[in-house]
């Protein structure tokens, strides 16, 4: 970690000491147990690992989280943790073949920006509009869904759908929808990546492999509107104007923040999927 040695040798020594501990720890302990910061503090004290710097941060040692974006500092840092959520970390150790998004939390915000991803221990940066990267991510997404198919072969019904939707919401599919809709519900503009769902227009269980990761087969929706769309209580006409099922009473329309003036942006490619939704899912 050259940047640490150059700017703060005490901090660099702390990172090295914690990394050496983590590398030994994972040899005898499971990767599955995430810990809060306080839990990590207690663990280091238990093994007599002393932190001398006042600016030491676990988040600076994460594979999938960065406080400053994908900078030279991040590239040269020691990575030993997975940030499971805003407060929890999982110990993986150095050299772990990590696959997943690299998230940037600007300042102290709980909102995040996707800066790139790891693929089997290799960092891939993400640039919107880069067709080669789009293709690379697209191919990786198909691979991920094939792995889901293998993993869920012995699982049926609701449990399989839940597992798959969880994986979808962590995938390239959601990443591309976040960029397309600027991290806002495309119907009501609710924002916050954690509050938004990558909703398939043609359902996952009825789509082929390419349709499952086609960004045109997706809408970025808040939980209320995702549920209504998934259950067929709302759909859209060929212009993007909302269609509200007669089976959704007015009081529930108000409660779920639905009105007949709402619309989405429509394209020819999205229209093909919406037509399927109107024909096969919308309740009329």
Secondary structure, DSSP 8 states (H G I E B T S, - for coil): -HHHHHH-HHHHHHHHHHHHHHHHHTTTS-S---EEHHHHHHHHHHTT-----TT--GGGGBSSEESS-S-HHHHHS---EEE-SSSEEEE--TT----EEEEE--TT-S--EEEEEEETTEEEE--TT-HHHHHHHHHHHHHHHHHHHHHTTT--HHHHHHHHHHHHTTSHHHHHHHHHTTTB-TTT--B-GGGEEEEESS-GGGS-HHHHH-GGGEEEEEHHHHHHHHTTSEEE-TTSBEEE-TTS-HHHHHHTT--TT-B----HHHHHHHHHHHHHT---
